[in-house]
Amino acid sequence: MPEQTIKNSQIQLSPEDFANLGAPLLAYVRPIETPDGAAFGIFSASGLPLGVAPERDLAFAAALQHELQPVSIQ
């Protein structure tokens, strides 16, 4: 059987492609200010606002309910 050689290859991603990597699966959660005071915003990888929750744990729960993987951003 012939020996297979694995070559290292690099994939070039544009900044936009890199930003969208995992986009359909991730929800970014970060503190925000609203007219009612401090809250936690839920955002897509592209920065699109998806929702707001009064507490971090609720923001994470909301993301999980919508089959998204929540990630904190400070």
MOPEKA-V115293 format. One record per backbone hydrogen bond with DSSP energy under -0.5 kcal/mol. CO is the residue of the C=O (numbers start at 1). NH is the residue of the N-H. E is the energy in kcal/mol with one decimal. If there is no record, write none. Layout:
BEGIN
co = <CO CO>
nh = <NH NH>
e = <E E>
END
This chain:
BEGIN
co = <4 5 10 11 14 15 16 18 20 22 22 25 27 28 29 30 32 34 37 39 40 41 42 42 43 44 48 51 53 55 56 57 58 59 60 61 62 63 63 64 68 69 71>
nh = <6 7 12 13 18 19 20 21 23 25 26 69 71 43 73 41 39 37 34 32 53 30 50 51 28 47 44 42 40 59 60 61 62 63 64 65 66 66 68 67 70 27 29>
e = <-0.5 -0.6 -0.5 -0.6 -2.8 -2.1 -1.6 -1.0 -2.6 -1.9 -1.2 -3.8 -2.4 -2.9 -2.6 -2.8 -2.4 -1.9 -2.5 -2.6 -2.5 -1.9 -3.7 -1.6 -3.0 -1.9 -2.5 -3.0 -3.0 -1.8 -2.4 -2.3 -2.4 -2.1 -2.4 -2.3 -1.1 -0.7 -2.4 -1.9 -0.8 -2.2 -3.0>
END
